Amino acid sequence: MTDADVQAVMGSVAGGEREVLETFLDYQRGVVRRKATGLTGEQARLRHIPSATTVAGLLKHLALVEHNWFVRVLGQRPSVLPDPEVSFTVGDEETVPGLIAAYEEACARSRESAAEYPLDHVVPHEWLGQVSLRWILTHMIEETARHAGHADILRELTDGATGTPG
């Protein structure tokens, strides 16, 4: 954990609900980003497990998940998402810095979209009926943290780096 991360999380302990949710989501986003930072394209594409899950694929997948929940669902902006099974597929032309930048841009758009609404704002969802911004933020903490854990294991298998900083 970096000093800034510690300060942000510690500073949110007495904060309001929104501050706590947004701080924890941003913390998990940072963990994912740091897990990919410093890897070569070859390292980020290593498949240590039978599935298509790689550090590079996690970045791409999470950028699409951010878009889905904050732009398509919360913002009610129509868009077509790729099949979830291929959302982890990284093209040969895609680089680690490019994937990190795309993820950071998706997260920035998500923050902008969320800032437009109160936590109680509810939108229709095709499978769940109605979802609130509160639910979306909570779901995204869970989704991002789960994949941050995957990235941590993959990074350890790649070069031995462990922990949240790298």
C-alpha positions as CSV (number, residue, x, y, z in Angstrom):
1,M,0.0,0.0,0.0
2,T,1.4,3.4,-0.8
3,D,1.4,6.3,1.6
4,A,-1.4,8.0,-0.5
5,D,-3.5,4.8,-0.3
6,V,-3.1,4.5,3.4
7,Q,-4.0,8.2,3.9
8,A,-7.1,7.9,1.6
9,V,-8.4,4.8,3.3
10,M,-7.6,6.0,6.8
11,G,-9.1,9.4,6.0
12,S,-12.4,7.8,5.0
13,V,-13.0,5.9,8.3
14,A,-15.1,8.7,9.7
15,G,-16.4,9.9,6.3
16,G,-19.8,9.6,4.9
17,E,-21.1,6.5,3.1
18,R,-20.3,7.9,-0.3
19,E,-16.8,8.8,0.6
20,V,-16.1,5.4,2.1
21,L,-17.6,3.5,-1.0
22,E,-15.7,5.7,-3.5
23,T,-12.4,5.5,-1.5
24,F,-12.5,1.7,-1.2
25,L,-13.3,1.4,-4.9
26,D,-10.5,3.7,-5.9
27,Y,-8.1,1.8,-3.6
28,Q,-9.0,-1.5,-5.4
29,R,-8.6,0.1,-8.8
30,G,-5.2,1.2,-7.7
31,V,-4.2,-2.3,-6.6
32,V,-5.2,-3.7,-10.1
33,R,-3.2,-0.9,-11.8
34,R,-0.1,-1.5,-9.7
35,K,-0.2,-5.2,-10.3
36,A,0.2,-4.6,-14.0
37,T,2.7,-1.8,-13.7
38,G,6.3,-2.8,-14.6
39,L,5.3,-6.0,-16.4
40,T,6.3,-6.5,-20.0
41,G,3.7,-7.4,-22.6
42,E,4.8,-11.0,-22.5
43,Q,4.6,-11.2,-18.7
44,A,1.2,-9.5,-18.6
45,R,-0.1,-12.1,-21.1
46,L,1.2,-15.2,-19.3
47,R,-1.4,-17.8,-18.7
48,H,-0.6,-19.5,-15.4
49,I,-4.0,-21.1,-15.2
50,P,-6.2,-23.0,-17.7
51,S,-8.6,-20.1,-18.2
52,A,-7.9,-17.0,-20.3
53,T,-7.2,-14.9,-17.2
54,T,-4.0,-12.9,-17.4
55,V,-3.0,-9.6,-15.8
56,A,-3.4,-7.9,-19.2
57,G,-6.8,-9.5,-19.6
58,L,-7.9,-8.4,-16.2
59,L,-7.2,-4.8,-17.1
60,K,-9.2,-5.1,-20.3
61,H,-12.1,-6.9,-18.6
62,L,-12.3,-4.4,-15.7
63,A,-12.3,-1.4,-18.2
64,L,-15.3,-3.0,-19.9
65,V,-17.0,-3.7,-16.5
66,E,-16.5,0.0,-15.5
67,H,-18.1,1.0,-18.8
68,N,-20.9,-1.4,-18.4
69,W,-22.0,-0.3,-14.9
70,F,-21.3,3.4,-14.9
71,V,-21.9,4.4,-18.6
72,R,-24.3,1.8,-19.9
73,V,-26.4,1.0,-16.8
74,L,-26.1,4.0,-14.5
75,G,-25.9,6.6,-17.4
76,Q,-28.4,4.7,-19.5
77,R,-26.3,5.2,-22.6
78,P,-26.7,2.5,-25.2
79,S,-23.7,0.5,-26.1
80,V,-22.9,-3.0,-27.1
81,L,-20.6,-5.0,-24.9
82,P,-18.5,-7.9,-26.1
83,D,-19.2,-11.4,-25.0
84,P,-17.9,-11.8,-21.4
85,E,-15.9,-14.8,-22.5
86,V,-13.8,-12.6,-24.8
87,S,-13.6,-9.6,-22.5
88,F,-10.3,-11.0,-21.2
89,T,-8.8,-11.4,-24.7
90,V,-5.9,-9.0,-25.4
91,G,-4.9,-8.3,-29.0
92,D,-1.2,-8.4,-30.1
93,E,-1.3,-4.7,-30.7
94,E,-2.4,-3.9,-27.1
95,T,0.4,-2.8,-24.7
96,V,0.5,-2.9,-20.9
97,P,0.8,1.0,-20.8
98,G,-2.1,1.2,-23.2
99,L,-4.3,-1.2,-21.2
100,I,-3.5,0.7,-18.0
101,A,-4.3,4.0,-19.7
102,A,-7.6,2.6,-21.0
103,Y,-8.5,1.3,-17.6
104,E,-7.7,4.7,-16.0
105,E,-9.8,6.4,-18.6
106,A,-12.7,4.1,-17.9
107,C,-12.4,4.7,-14.2
108,A,-12.3,8.4,-14.7
109,R,-15.5,8.2,-16.8
110,S,-17.1,6.1,-14.1
111,R,-16.3,8.7,-11.4
112,E,-17.8,11.4,-13.6
113,S,-20.9,9.4,-14.2
114,A,-21.3,8.5,-10.5
115,A,-20.8,12.2,-9.5
116,E,-24.0,13.1,-11.4
117,Y,-26.3,11.1,-9.1
118,P,-27.1,10.6,-5.4
119,L,-26.5,7.1,-3.9
120,D,-30.2,6.4,-3.9
121,H,-30.5,7.1,-7.7
122,V,-32.2,4.0,-9.2
123,V,-32.0,2.8,-12.8
124,P,-33.5,-0.1,-14.7
125,H,-31.4,-3.2,-15.2
126,E,-32.3,-5.9,-17.7
127,W,-31.7,-8.8,-15.3
128,L,-31.9,-7.3,-11.8
129,G,-34.9,-5.1,-12.3
130,Q,-33.7,-1.9,-10.5
131,V,-30.3,-1.0,-9.2
132,S,-29.1,2.0,-7.2
133,L,-25.8,3.8,-7.5
134,R,-25.1,2.5,-4.0
135,W,-25.6,-1.1,-5.2
136,I,-23.4,-0.4,-8.3
137,L,-20.6,1.0,-6.1
138,T,-20.8,-1.9,-3.7
139,H,-20.8,-4.4,-6.6
140,M,-17.8,-2.7,-8.2
141,I,-15.8,-2.9,-5.0
142,E,-16.5,-6.6,-4.9
143,E,-15.8,-7.1,-8.6
144,T,-12.6,-5.1,-8.6
145,A,-11.3,-6.6,-5.3
146,R,-11.9,-10.1,-6.6
147,H,-9.9,-9.4,-9.7
148,A,-7.3,-7.5,-7.7
149,G,-6.8,-10.8,-5.8
150,H,-6.5,-12.7,-9.1
151,A,-3.9,-10.1,-10.3
152,D,-2.0,-10.5,-7.1
153,I,-1.7,-14.2,-7.5
154,L,-0.8,-13.9,-11.2
155,R,1.8,-11.3,-10.5
156,E,3.4,-13.5,-7.8
157,L,3.5,-16.4,-10.2
158,T,5.1,-14.2,-12.9
159,D,7.9,-12.5,-11.0
160,G,7.4,-13.1,-7.3
161,A,6.0,-9.7,-6.5
162,T,3.4,-9.8,-3.7
163,G,1.3,-7.4,-1.6
164,T,-0.8,-4.4,-2.7
165,P,2.1,-2.2,-3.9
166,G,3.4,-4.5,-6.6
